[in-house]
Amino acid sequence: MDATDEQDPGTRPLTAADATVGALGELAVLARVTRRLPSGSPLLGPGDDCAVVAAPDGRFVVTTDMMVHGPDFRWAWSSPEDVGWKAAVTNLSDVAAMGAVPSGLVVAMAAPQETPVTVLEGIADGFRLAIEALAPGIGVVGGDLSTSATFSLTVTAFGDLGGRAPVVRSGAQPGDVLAVSGELGPAARGLARLFRDGVDDAGEPDAARVRASGADTDPDVGRQRRPVPPIADGPLAAAAGATAMLDLSDGLAIDAGRLARASGVTLELDVEPALDPVALHGGEDHGLLATFRPGASLPGGFRRIGVVRARAADHGVDLVRGGDAVPTTGWDPYADWDGAAG
């Protein structure tokens, strides 16, 4: 489905209050969108060529992430608020994974000319709701608007390290405890249900079939649309001495493999509790995977799932369980999406 498909809110019937972005122009659209966004407390906010954000430690973390209609979301399956929420939390989670406290967001949107401005307002509302729930006090301090045949949304997030060194992927040591915070599997189960029950006979996303199937009320579909990552647990892990950490955006197994390779170790998953294939290989829950020194008290919602082992010199196995290698597979936007559903 492309940005002009009948399921796209950009082409639904318009009301008097539902002017398109093309009809209004950039300045009017900006005014309607920015008044819905939280401003936070930057030293200088929107209005100049750059925002100015405090970095009390003299260092800060920065990350950016794109969401493109087709591979990353479908209008038939997500509301504008859902899209704004998800775009915010995927970036906030990356900041948390470095042990930092989020301090601001910059948002760029490219929309087809016929897109109703209420769609952009709904995205702004999604940002506001996500920030209020997971990173209260920060704001959207700047951004950009453009036009494109395909709707895309790019977010850059900043974070304050609070005087600590960043927690990177390469610090895990043999003997460390492997722990996770957040959910494992709901978002992937929700996406699987949408692909099963939310498509028409040609396999195209279909909002009517989502509603008719009851998927709209499925908690797993809700988590696919609006994941709730443990943002506060990132700084807590840093304060507790986490040796390595990363955001679980693409799935536990594939992201564990990234941490293992960066640290030059093997990660061994505990046999119990059991982890089903969706928990291992499904992504988009945006939990946190971290390692801690032996005997450390696990902070916040972290729970043990394994241990760090020395990596054998003759073969580089990233992830094992019960003596068997676990495939480090998960979401890959190039390998897993061929454009058929876009």
C-alpha positions in Angstrom: 0.0 0.0 0.0 1.4 3.4 -0.9 0.8 6.8 0.6 -2.2 7.4 -1.7 -4.0 4.1 -1.0 -7.6 4.5 0.0 -6.6 3.2 3.5 -4.3 6.1 3.9 -5.6 9.0 6.0 -4.1 11.3 3.4 -7.0 10.6 1.1 -10.0 10.1 3.3 -12.9 12.5 2.9 -12.0 16.0 4.3 -14.0 18.2 6.6 -13.7 21.9 7.0 -11.2 21.5 9.7 -9.3 18.9 7.8 -7.2 21.0 5.3 -4.3 19.3 3.6 -0.7 20.1 4.2 -0.4 21.2 0.5 -3.3 23.7 0.9 -2.1 25.2 4.2 1.6 25.6 3.5 4.6 25.0 5.7 4.2 27.9 8.2 0.6 27.2 8.9 1.2 23.4 9.3 4.1 24.1 11.6 2.0 26.3 13.8 -0.7 23.7 14.1 1.7 20.9 14.8 4.1 22.6 17.2 1.4 23.9 19.5 0.5 20.2 20.2 4.1 19.2 21.1 5.7 19.4 24.5 8.4 22.1 24.6 10.4 20.8 27.5 13.0 23.2 28.9 15.7 23.8 26.3 18.0 26.8 26.6 16.6 27.7 23.2 13.7 26.0 21.5 12.1 26.0 18.0 12.2 29.2 16.0 15.9 29.6 15.2 18.2 27.6 12.9 19.2 25.3 15.9 17.9 24.5 19.3 20.2 24.8 22.3 20.0 21.9 24.8 21.9 21.8 28.1 24.6 19.1 28.5 25.6 19.5 32.1 28.2 16.7 31.9 29.9 18.2 28.9 29.0 15.1 27.0 25.7 13.8 25.6 24.4 10.9 23.6 22.5 11.3 20.3 20.7 8.8 18.1 18.4 8.9 15.1 15.8 6.6 13.6 13.5 6.6 10.6 10.0 5.3 10.1 8.8 5.0 6.5 5.3 4.1 5.4 5.5 0.5 4.1 8.4 -1.2 5.8 8.0 0.4 9.2 4.2 1.1 9.6 1.0 0.9 7.6 -1.8 3.5 7.9 -4.3 0.6 7.7 -2.9 -0.8 10.9 -1.8 2.3 12.9 -3.4 5.6 13.8 -1.3 8.8 13.5 -1.1 8.8 17.3 0.3 5.3 17.2 2.9 6.4 14.7 4.0 9.4 16.8 4.2 7.3 19.9 6.3 4.6 18.3 8.6 7.0 16.6 9.2 8.7 20.0 9.8 5.5 22.1 12.1 3.8 19.6 14.5 6.7 20.0 14.0 7.2 23.8 14.9 3.5 24.2 18.2 3.9 22.4 19.1 6.8 24.7 18.2 4.7 27.7 20.3 1.8 26.4 23.4 4.1 26.8 22.5 4.7 30.4 21.4 8.3 29.6 18.4 10.3 30.6 16.5 11.6 27.6 16.8 15.4 27.2 15.1 16.3 23.9 13.9 15.3 20.5 14.1 16.7 17.0 11.5 15.6 14.5 11.4 15.7 10.7 8.4 14.7 8.6 7.9 14.3 4.9 4.2 14.0 3.8 2.4 13.8 0.5 0.8 17.1 -0.4 -2.7 15.6 0.0 -2.2 14.6 3.6 -4.7 16.2 6.0 -2.9 18.3 8.5 -4.9 16.5 11.2 -2.6 13.5 10.5 0.4 15.5 11.5 -1.4 16.8 14.5 -2.2 13.2 15.5 1.4 12.3 15.2 2.3 15.3 17.4 -0.3 14.0 19.9 1.4 10.6 19.9 4.7 12.2 20.7 3.2 14.2 23.5 1.5 11.1 25.0 4.7 9.0 24.8 6.8 11.7 26.4 4.3 12.3 29.2 4.2 8.5 29.9 7.9 7.6 29.6 10.1 10.7 29.6 8.2 13.5 31.3 9.8 16.9 31.2 11.5 16.7 27.9 10.3 18.3 24.7 10.5 18.4 20.9 13.0 21.2 20.5 13.0 21.4 16.7 12.6 19.7 13.4 11.7 20.0 9.7 8.8 19.5 7.3 9.0 18.4 3.7 6.9 16.7 1.1 7.3 13.2 -0.4 5.3 10.6 -2.3 5.8 8.3 0.7 5.2 9.4 4.3 8.4 9.3 6.4 9.3 10.4 9.9 12.8 10.8 11.2 13.5 11.5 14.9 16.8 12.4 16.6 17.0 12.1 20.4 19.5 13.5 22.8 20.4 12.2 26.3 22.3 13.4 29.4 24.8 11.0 30.8 24.6 12.6 34.3 28.4 12.5 34.8 28.7 8.8 34.1 30.5 7.1 31.2 28.1 5.7 28.6 27.2 2.0 28.8 28.4 0.5 25.5 28.0 -2.9 24.0 31.6 -3.9 24.3 32.1 -4.1 28.0 30.7 -7.5 28.9 33.2 -9.9 30.7 33.1 -13.6 31.4 31.2 -14.3 34.6 28.9 -11.3 34.2 25.2 -11.9 34.7 23.0 -11.4 31.5 19.7 -9.7 32.3 16.8 -8.2 30.4 14.2 -5.5 31.3 10.9 -5.1 29.5 8.7 -7.4 27.5 9.8 -10.1 25.1 7.4 -11.1 22.2 4.2 -9.2 22.4 5.0 -6.7 19.6 6.1 -9.6 17.3 2.9 -11.6 18.1 0.8 -8.5 17.4 2.5 -8.0 14.0 2.0 -11.6 13.1 -1.7 -11.3 13.9 -2.0 -8.1 11.7 -0.4 -10.0 8.8 -2.7 -12.9 9.4 -6.1 -11.2 10.1 -5.5 -7.6 8.9 -5.0 -8.1 5.2 -7.3 -8.5 2.2 -7.3 -11.4 -0.3 -4.4 -9.9 -2.1 -2.3 -9.6 1.1 -2.7 -5.8 1.4 -3.2 -4.2 4.8 -6.9 -3.7 5.4 -8.2 -1.6 8.3 -11.7 -3.1 8.0 -10.4 -6.6 8.4 -8.4 -5.6 11.4 -11.6 -4.3 13.1 -13.7 -7.3 12.0 -11.2 -9.8 13.3 -11.0 -8.3 16.7 -7.3 -7.6 16.3 -7.9 -4.0 17.4 -8.5 -5.1 21.0 -5.7 -7.7 21.1 -3.2 -6.5 23.7 -0.3 -7.8 21.5 -1.5 -5.7 18.6 -1.6 -2.8 21.1 2.0 -3.4 22.0 3.0 -3.5 18.3 1.4 -0.1 17.8 2.6 1.4 21.1 5.5 -0.4 22.7 6.2 0.6 26.3 10.0 0.2 26.8 11.5 0.6 30.3 13.2 3.9 29.7 13.9 4.6 33.3 15.7 1.3 33.7 18.6 2.5 31.4 20.0 5.1 33.8 19.3 2.7 36.8 21.4 0.0 35.1 24.2 2.5 34.5 24.1 3.5 38.2 24.1 -0.1 39.2 27.4 -0.7 37.3 26.1 -2.4 34.1 29.1 -3.5 32.0 27.3 -3.5 28.6 23.8 -2.7 27.4 21.8 -2.3 24.2 18.2 -1.7 23.1 16.3 -4.8 22.0 14.8 -3.4 18.8 15.2 -6.3 16.5 14.8 -9.3 18.8 16.6 -10.8 21.7 18.7 -13.3 19.8 20.0 -11.0 17.0 20.7 -8.2 19.5 22.4 -10.5 22.0 24.6 -11.6 19.1 25.6 -8.0 18.5 26.5 -7.5 22.2 28.4 -10.8 22.2 30.5 -9.9 19.1 31.2 -6.4 20.3 32.4 -7.7 23.7 34.2 -10.7 22.2 32.3 -13.2 24.5 29.6 -15.9 24.3 26.3 -15.3 25.9 24.7 -18.4 27.5 21.0 -18.3 28.1 19.6 -20.1 31.2 17.6 -23.2 30.4 14.8 -22.0 32.7 12.6 -20.1 32.3 11.9 -21.2 28.7 11.9 -18.6 26.0 9.7 -19.4 23.0 10.8 -18.6 19.4 8.8 -15.3 19.4 10.5 -14.1 22.6 13.9 -15.1 21.1 13.5 -13.8 17.6 10.7 -11.3 17.6 11.5 -7.6 17.7 10.0 -4.1 18.4 9.3 -4.5 22.1 12.3 -2.2 22.8 13.4 -3.8 26.1 16.9 -3.5 27.4 19.6 -6.2 27.4 22.4 -5.7 29.9 25.3 -7.4 31.7 26.2 -6.9 35.3 29.1 -8.0 37.5 28.6 -11.2 39.4 26.7 -10.7 42.6 25.3 -7.3 41.6 21.7 -6.5 42.6 19.7 -6.1 39.4 18.0 -2.7 39.3 14.5 -1.8 38.3 12.7 -4.4 36.2 15.8 -6.3 35.2 15.7 -10.1 35.5 18.4 -12.7 35.0 18.3 -14.7 31.7 21.8 -16.0 31.5 25.5 -15.5 32.0 28.5 -14.3 30.0 31.1 -17.0 29.0 34.6 -16.7 27.5 34.5 -17.0 23.7 36.3 -20.1 22.5 39.3 -19.3 20.4 38.6 -22.0 17.7 34.9 -21.0 17.0 33.0 -17.8 17.6 29.6 -18.8 18.9 27.6 -15.7 20.0 24.6 -17.3 21.8 24.1 -20.7 23.3 21.5 -22.4 25.4 21.7 -25.9 27.0 24.9 -26.5 25.1 23.4 -25.7 21.7 24.0 -22.7 19.5 21.0 -20.4 19.2 20.7 -18.7 15.7 21.2 -15.0 16.1 18.3 -14.0 13.8 15.6 -11.4 14.1 14.3 -8.4 12.2 16.4 -7.2 9.3 14.7 -4.4 7.2 16.6 -5.4 4.0 16.2 -9.2 4.4 12.7 -9.3 5.8 10.8 -6.7 3.7 10.4 -7.0 0.0 8.0 -4.1 -0.5 5.0 -6.4 -1.2 3.1 -5.0 1.7 4.2 -1.5 1.1 
